[in-house]
Structure formats: C-alpha cells, structure tokens
Amino acid sequence: MFLYEKKLQYPVKIATPNPKLASFIISQYGGPDGELGASLRYLSQRYAMPYPELKGVLTDIGTEES
C-alpha cells in the first residue's frame, strides 16, 4: 500500500554542528510548549465538544499543528 523510504528530499550537509541550536529546535517540536504538545491538546479537547462543527475545527487545527 505505502512504500516508506528513509531518505531526505534533498541532501543536507552540516558544516559546523551547533548542539545548542539543535536542542532549541527539538524543544520547539516536542517540548511542553511545542508543536506536538499543542496538537495533542487540540485533538484531545475535541472529544468534549458538544457541537460537531467545533469538533471539526479542533480536528483541523490539531492536524495542522502536527
């Protein structure tokens, strides 16, 4: 059905690694105030919504965040 190829879309060459910047970037994705945390909060809040239209909005926002 799907073919997963573990390769980048374009080659990346890192001349000088910067661990401090890498730590900051990773925290923006997976930290408590990052994209993944926000996405999961939106998707979990949709189950308590009484109106189907608002469930759809939270689903759209949650999937866009991730």
C-alpha positions as CSV (number, residue, x, y, z in Angstrom):
1,M,0.0,0.0,0.0
2,F,2.6,2.5,1.1
3,L,6.3,2.4,0.5
4,Y,8.4,4.0,3.2
5,E,11.8,5.2,2.1
6,K,14.0,6.6,4.8
7,K,15.7,9.4,2.9
8,L,15.6,13.1,2.7
9,Q,14.0,15.1,-0.1
10,Y,17.3,16.9,-0.7
11,P,20.9,16.3,0.6
12,V,21.9,18.0,3.8
13,K,25.5,18.8,4.6
14,I,26.2,20.2,8.0
15,A,29.4,22.2,8.0
16,T,29.5,23.1,11.8
17,P,27.2,21.3,14.2
18,N,25.6,23.5,16.8
19,P,24.2,21.4,19.7
20,K,22.6,24.4,21.5
21,L,20.6,25.4,18.4
22,A,19.6,21.7,17.8
23,S,18.4,21.5,21.4
24,F,16.2,24.6,20.9
25,I,14.7,23.3,17.7
26,I,13.9,19.9,19.2
27,S,12.2,21.7,22.2
28,Q,10.0,23.6,19.8
29,Y,8.7,20.4,18.4
30,G,8.5,18.1,21.4
31,G,8.7,20.3,24.4
32,P,5.8,21.3,26.7
33,D,5.1,24.5,24.7
34,G,6.0,22.9,21.3
35,E,4.0,21.9,18.2
36,L,3.4,18.3,19.3
37,G,2.0,19.3,22.7
38,A,-0.3,21.9,21.2
39,S,-1.5,19.4,18.6
40,L,-2.3,16.8,21.1
41,R,-4.2,19.3,23.3
42,Y,-6.4,20.3,20.4
43,L,-7.1,16.7,19.4
44,S,-7.9,15.6,23.0
45,Q,-10.2,18.6,23.5
46,R,-12.4,17.7,20.5
47,Y,-13.9,14.8,22.4
48,A,-15.5,17.1,25.0
49,M,-17.0,19.4,22.3
50,P,-20.8,19.4,22.2
51,Y,-21.1,20.7,18.7
52,P,-20.0,18.7,15.6
53,E,-18.9,21.8,13.8
54,L,-16.5,22.7,16.6
55,K,-15.1,19.1,16.7
56,G,-14.3,19.5,13.1
57,V,-12.5,22.8,13.7
58,L,-10.4,21.3,16.5
59,T,-9.6,18.3,14.4
60,D,-8.4,20.6,11.5
61,I,-6.3,22.8,13.9
62,G,-4.8,19.7,15.6
63,T,-3.8,18.1,12.4
64,E,-2.4,21.3,11.1
65,E,-0.2,21.8,14.2
66,S,1.5,18.4,13.9
